[in-house]
Amino acid sequence: MPNLASVTKYFPTPFENTVAMTLSGTIAPGATTVGITGLTNYSDGQTVVFTVDSNTPTLKQVFTGQKSGGNIVNVIWTYGTNQSHATGATVVDDVSATAVGMISKGMQVQHAATGAHVGITNTSGMTTDTLAVSSTSAFTGVATFTAIPVLPAGTITLGYADTGASTNFSTASGSPVQVTGLTVTVTIPAGGRKIKISAYAEMFVSATNAAVYMSIWDGAVGSGTQIQQAYINTTNAGAQQCVSPFVVLTPAAGSKTYNVGLGASGGTGSLAQAAGAPSCLLVEAL
């Protein structure tokens, strides 16, 4: 078997070389630089696996290294008896146990024999590797590795509600009242994540030079905390306008209930609603 203990670059360049290669000079046993004629098919920096004196069993040796000009440098001898080789000795790039072994060893740095990633936990919800890292030992050359959390279901859209109504919601109250159907109870995730609370409606007011207000509340409308508001002020009674107030907050983790209120400064304020065009409330984690 080849000795790959000192090999650190595992993936040789695959070539069917069409140029005959020979040693350009005599090399000593264990030489770390090997001069070769006929390297025209290779580029500097490429990793190669070559066999020298392949037709003489007692002289045959296999080595790997990187091409640099007319030399192979950083040479590691992987198979055969360490000995000198004469100028003009034949060099070939045929497939060898060294090449196969290097590729296998390189794959095993981060893969088990089954092909699964080393240090990665498979979960029942997926057929391939996930990012739930159980070990960082396989991440060689990485000074610090931080696992990327997999977000469970429900951590983007926390909650949604719409009126689903085919008739308008109206109020003549000067103070905000709860809009039927626009309430959402959500669980705020831990970790200090921001959330966005958005509402949408088409509004109008029956009186001229009056306003209708749409507000978002943390808790009950009127007794909780108002966190956003939008309004229309019209000189044309009954003219509809769209509003879409939103607010971004960083609430404490746990259960929260958000509501939408409606009030009018005069006449009757209404949310214009129809089948397929409801008012709505959305809570999202950012």
N, C-alpha and C positions, 0 to 999 in steps of 0.2 A: 504493500500500500504506500502511496505517496506520503511524505512528511510535510504537512501543511501548517505546522505549529507556528512558523514565523511569517506566514502569509497574511497580509492585511488588505490587499486589493484582490477581491474574489472573482471579478467578472472579466475574463479575457475577451479581447476583440475577436469576433468570429470572421475568419477569412479563409477562402480557398486560394492560397497564394499561387500565382502563376509564374513567379520568378524564382529560379534556383537560388538557394541560400547556402553559404559556406562561412566558416570562421575566417575572419580577415587577419587573424594572428593567433599564435599559440596562447592558450589560457592556462593559468595555474589552477590547481585544485581549490575549489571553493571561491573562485573569482567572483567579485561583485559587479564587474563590468565585463561584458562579452561583446567584442567587435564582430560584426556580421556584414557580409556583402549581400546585396539583393533585398534590402528592406524597403524598396520603393513602394510597395503596396500598403505600407503602414505609416501612420502619422505619429508625430512626436506626442508622448504622453499616454499613448494607448498601452494597455496591459496585454501581454502576450504570454503564451505557453509554448516553448520550443523543445525539441528533442535533438541532441547532438550525438553523432555517431550511432544513429538508430539501427544500422545494419550489422553492428558488431556487439553482440550481447554483453561482452565483458567491458566494453567502453561506454555503452548506452547510458546517457544521463538526461534527465528532464529538469528544466528550470523555468522560472517565471520572472518577469520584470517589466520595465516600461521602456518603450522605444525613445531614444534620444539621438538624433542624427544617425550615424552609422553604428550605433551601439545599443545594447540593451543594458540599462542601468538598474540599480537596486535589485540585483539578481539574487534570487533565493533558489537553491538547489533542492528539489523535492523528491527525486528518485534516482537510484543508481549509486555506484561507488564514487566518492569524491576523488578525482584524478585529473591530470592535465590532458588537454586535447590539442591536437596539432593544427597548424594553419591549413585551411582548405577542407577541414572536416565538414561533412554534410550536416546541415541544420534543416529540420522539417517542422511544420506546424500541424501535424496530424492530431486528431482527437486522442487525448490521453487520459489516463485515470486522474492525473493532476488537474486537467481542465475541468473534468466532471466533478471532482472532489471540491475544487475551489468554488464552483457555482453552488454546489450543495451546501457547503459551509457558509457561504454568503447568505443564502436563503434562510438558514437556520439561525442567523443572528436575530431575526425578528419573526420567525415562523416555526411552529412545531411540525412534527412529521406529518400531521394531518393537513397542514396548510394554514391552520388558524394562526393568528398573530399571538406571539408570546406576550403575556402580561395583559391581554385584553379579555374581558369577560363576555361570553355569549349569554344573551338573555332570551327567555322564552318568546318574547315578542318579535325577535328578529332571527333570520336564518343566517346572517353573516355577522362579522365582528361589530361590536358597538364601541363607543368611546367611554365605557365604564371601566376605567383602568384599575386593575387590581395590583399591578406591580410596574415599577419603572425600570427594573433591572435591565430590560432589553434595549432601552433607549440609549445606546452607547454614544458618547460624544455630546450629550445634551446635559448642560450643567444644571438646569432647572426644568422640570416638566410639570405643568399644571393640567390636571384632567379637565376636559371640557364637560360641564354638566349637561346631561340629557334632560330637556324640559319635559315633564310629564304633561299629559293632556290637561287642558284647562288653564294653563299658565300664560296664554296669550289673550284669548277671549275669555275674560273672567265671568261676564254675564251680559245678557241682552234681553230686552223686553220691547214689545211694541203694542199699541192699542188694539190692532187688528179690527178696528171699529169701522163701520160703514156710515156712522153718523157723527156729527161734530161734537166736541166737548166744549161746553160754554160755562162761563161764570161772570157774574156782575160784581163779585167781591173785590174790594179794594186791597185786600190782603191775599197773599197767594193761598190757593187751595190745591190739594192733591189731584193730579191728573189721573183719572182711572186707567189702570194698566201700566203706568210708567213707574214701576218700582222694581229694583233689582237688589238681591242680597248676594254678596260675593265673599270669597275667602281671599284676602290679600296674602300673597306669598311672602315668606320670610326672606331676608337678605337686603332690605331697603330698596326694593325695586320701585320705580316710578309707575304710576298708573294714569291712564287718560280716561276721563268720563265725558262722553259726548251725548248730545240730544239733538233731535231734529223735528221740526214741525212747520206747517204753513198756518199763519195766524191772520186774524182780522178782528176789527172792533166795530161795533154797531154805531158808535157815536162819532160825530165829526170832532176833530182836534182832541182826540183822546188816545191813550196808549194802552197796549196790552203787553204784559210782562210774562216771560217764560223763565223760570229759575230752576237751578239744580241744587239739591240739598243733600247734605250728609246727615242722615237720620230723617225724622218726620218733618214734613213740610210745615213751617210755621214755628215749630219748637226745636228743631235741630239746628244745624249750621248751614246757612246759605253759602255755597261755594262758587256760584257763577250765575249770570243773568243776561238775558238778551230781550230787547223789546222793539216794537214798531210803534211809530207815532204818525197817525194818518190824518190828512185833511179830507180824505174821501172815504166816508163810512162804507165798510164792507170790502175795501180793497185788500186782497190777500198778499202777504209777503212771507218768504221763507226765512227762518232763523235756524242757526245751528251752533249754539253755544257749546264750548268745551273747556275743560280745565285739566291741567296736569299736576298731580300731587304725589307726595311720598308718604302715604299713611302707614301706621304701624300694622304689623302682620296680625291677621285674625279676621273675624267676620265684620262686614260692613254692609249697610243698607243705604242705597242711594235712590232718591225720588225726584220727580219733576213736579213743579208747582206752576199755577197759572193765576194771574190777577189782572184787573183792569182799573184804569184811573177814571173811567167814565163809560157809561153804556154797558154793553156786554162784550167781553173778550172771548174769542173762540179759537180752537184749533180746528182747522178744516181737515176733515178726514173722510176717506172713501176706501172702498175695497181696493186693495193693491196700492194704497197710498197712505199708510198709517203714520202716526207720530211714533218716535222710537227713542230708546235709551240704550247706550252701549258703554260697557266698562272693559278696558283693555290693559294688560300689563305691557310695559315698554321694555 
